[in-house]
Amino acid sequence: MHFDLEHPVLVYACDIDGCLAAVGHAAYDLVALQALAERNRASEDDPTIPALTFVTGRPHAYVDALMQALDVRLPASFENGVGLATRHPYEAWLIDEAEAARGAMDEARSLLEAHDEVFLQFGKVASLSVFDATGERDVPALAAFLRAFVAERSLGVDVDPSTDCVNLLLPGIDKAVGFEALCETLDLPEAAVAGVGDSVGDVAWLRRCGVSIAPAGAVSEVKDVVDAVSDLFDVAAALEAYDALIAANRVLAAR
């Protein structure tokens, strides 16, 4: 993987599932994650190494743990754009639009919790990750079921299929909104950020990055819009891209 940059990449934003962790709740590749952490830690003293952060659908508690594991010092976007979190100071907050619209998601949560054909991922506050409990629906079938469920009840939430679940999102709030809020918080142009993602929900924010990457396991909608597609999967691809970005920054700095 090779990049020819016109401007340095200052931040490397990663989706988690399918990019830092293999899909299907597989075990972490701790050796590769340690390598990511070492590079990220070195970014504090070496301006050619982009600092690491996340743009993910995972809830805050999960993101907080991974921020500690990889020594992420920048703010991170969690739960499909609804909020941002930092380690130092230890804070997490919802963007204004999510805070104002939480009632619609609370109604959807209440109805789905009473439905025995699905179960919800714990920990989310302004979005939902819905999993099939029947063992009979794949993600497209679950998405079709949820679209009908939402429409019949006029719930006012969006249906967003992911790799192994279907997310329910507040209208107008997604990873792209979270990415915008992240860049505003960092006072950083979007062109100075490289991003890696793998699912349909990553397309919009990856389009806005200065450099965009997909792992080998990404869906075609992502592969069609990014600057580079790795031959490697999940965290191996993320690490390959990190090293390529560092190398490109160093070439640019030497000009």
Residue pairs with C-beta under 8 A, 6 or more apart in sequence:
1 213
1 228
1 230
1 240
1 241
1 244
2 244
2 247
2 248
3 211
3 227
3 228
3 244
3 245
3 247
3 248
4 248
4 251
5 210
5 211
5 248
5 249
5 251
5 252
6 252
7 191
7 192
7 210
7 252
8 47
8 48
8 192
8 249
8 252
8 253
9 50
9 192
9 193
9 194
9 210
9 211
9 245
9 248
9 249
10 50
10 51
10 188
10 192
10 193
11 50
11 51
11 52
11 53
11 74
11 186
11 188
11 192
11 193
11 194
12 50
12 51
12 52
12 53
12 193
12 194
12 195
12 196
12 241
12 242
12 245
13 53
13 54
13 55
13 77
13 179
13 182
13 193
13 194
13 195
13 196
13 209
14 20
14 52
14 53
14 54
14 55
14 56
14 195
14 196
14 197
14 238
15 54
15 55
15 56
15 57
15 175
15 195
15 196
15 197
15 198
15 199
15 202
16 54
16 56
16 57
16 58
16 62
16 63
16 66
17 23
17 56
17 57
17 58
17 162
17 163
17 164
17 198
17 199
18 163
18 197
18 198
18 199
18 215
18 217
18 218
18 234
19 196
19 197
19 198
19 215
19 234
19 235
19 237
19 238
20 33
20 36
20 66
20 234
20 235
20 238
21 28
21 234
21 235
22 29
22 233
22 234
22 235
23 163
23 164
23 217
23 234
24 164
25 164
28 235
29 234
29 235
29 236
32 235
32 236
32 238
32 239
33 69
33 70
33 235
35 239
36 52
36 70
36 235
36 238
36 239
36 242
37 69
37 70
37 71
39 49
39 52
39 242
39 243
39 246
40 49
40 51
40 52
40 70
40 71
40 72
41 71
42 49
43 49
43 50
43 51
43 52
44 51
44 73
47 253
48 246
48 249
48 250
48 253
49 246
49 249
50 194
50 242
50 245
50 246
50 249
51 73
51 74
52 70
52 72
52 74
52 242
53 72
53 74
53 75
53 76
53 77
53 182
54 63
54 66
54 67
54 72
54 76
54 77
54 78
55 76
55 77
55 175
55 178
55 179
55 182
55 195
55 197
55 202
55 205
56 63
56 76
56 77
56 78
56 79
56 80
56 175
57 78
57 79
57 80
57 127
57 129
57 162
57 167
57 175
57 201
58 66
58 78
58 79
59 78
59 79
59 121
59 122
59 123
59 124
59 125
60 78
60 79
60 83
60 85
60 92
60 123
60 125
61 123
62 123
63 76
63 78
63 85
64 85
64 87
64 92
66 72
67 76
67 85
67 87
68 87
72 87
73 87
73 88
74 86
74 186
75 84
75 85
75 86
75 182
75 185
75 186
76 84
76 85
76 86
76 182
77 83
77 84
77 175
77 178
77 179
77 181
77 182
78 84
78 85
78 92
78 178
79 124
79 125
79 126
79 127
80 127
80 160
80 167
80 169
80 173
80 174
80 175
80 178
80 201
81 95
81 98
81 169
81 173
81 174
81 175
81 176
81 177
81 178
81 179
81 181
82 94
82 95
82 98
82 125
82 126
82 127
82 170
82 173
82 178
83 92
83 93
83 94
83 95
83 98
83 125
83 126
83 178
84 92
84 93
84 95
84 178
84 181
84 182
84 185
85 91
85 92
85 93
86 92
94 102
94 125
94 126
95 173
95 177
95 178
95 181
97 170
97 172
97 173
97 177
98 126
98 170
98 173
99 126
101 126
101 170
101 171
101 173
102 125
102 126
102 170
104 155
104 156
104 157
104 170
105 126
105 127
105 128
105 157
105 168
105 170
107 155
108 128
108 150
108 155
108 157
108 168
109 120
109 128
111 149
111 153
111 155
112 118
112 120
112 128
112 130
112 149
113 120
115 149
116 133
117 132
117 133
117 134
117 145
118 130
118 131
118 132
118 133
118 142
118 146
119 130
119 131
119 133
120 128
120 129
120 130
120 131
121 128
121 129
121 130
121 131
121 165
126 170
126 173
127 167
127 168
127 169
127 170
127 173
128 157
128 167
128 168
129 162
129 165
129 166
129 167
129 168
130 142
130 146
130 165
130 166
130 167
130 168
131 142
131 164
131 165
132 138
132 141
132 142
137 145
139 161
139 162
139 163
139 164
139 165
139 166
140 161
142 161
142 165
142 166
143 159
143 161
143 166
146 159
146 166
146 168
147 159
149 155
150 157
150 159
150 168
156 171
157 168
157 169
157 170
157 171
158 168
158 169
158 170
158 171
158 174
159 166
159 167
159 168
160 166
160 167
160 168
160 169
160 174
160 200
160 201
161 167
161 199
161 200
162 199
162 200
162 201
163 198
163 199
167 201
174 201
174 204
174 205
175 197
175 201
175 202
175 204
175 205
176 204
176 205
176 208
178 205
179 190
179 193
179 195
179 205
179 208
179 209
180 190
180 208
183 189
183 190
183 193
189 210
190 208
190 209
190 210
191 209
191 210
192 210
193 209
193 210
194 209
194 210
194 211
194 212
194 213
194 241
194 245
195 202
195 205
195 206
195 209
195 211
195 212
195 213
196 212
196 213
196 214
196 215
196 237
196 238
196 241
197 203
197 205
197 206
197 212
197 214
197 218
197 222
198 214
198 215
198 217
198 218
198 219
198 222
198 234
199 218
199 219
199 222
200 219
200 221
200 222
202 222
203 221
203 222
203 225
206 212
206 214
206 222
206 225
206 226
207 225
211 227
211 228
211 245
212 225
212 226
212 227
212 228
213 226
213 227
213 228
213 229
213 230
213 237
213 238
213 241
214 222
214 223
214 226
214 228
214 229
214 230
214 237
215 229
215 230
215 232
215 233
215 234
215 236
215 237
215 238
216 229
216 230
216 231
216 232
216 233
216 237
217 233
217 234
218 226
218 229
223 229
228 241
228 244
230 236
230 237
230 240
230 241
232 240
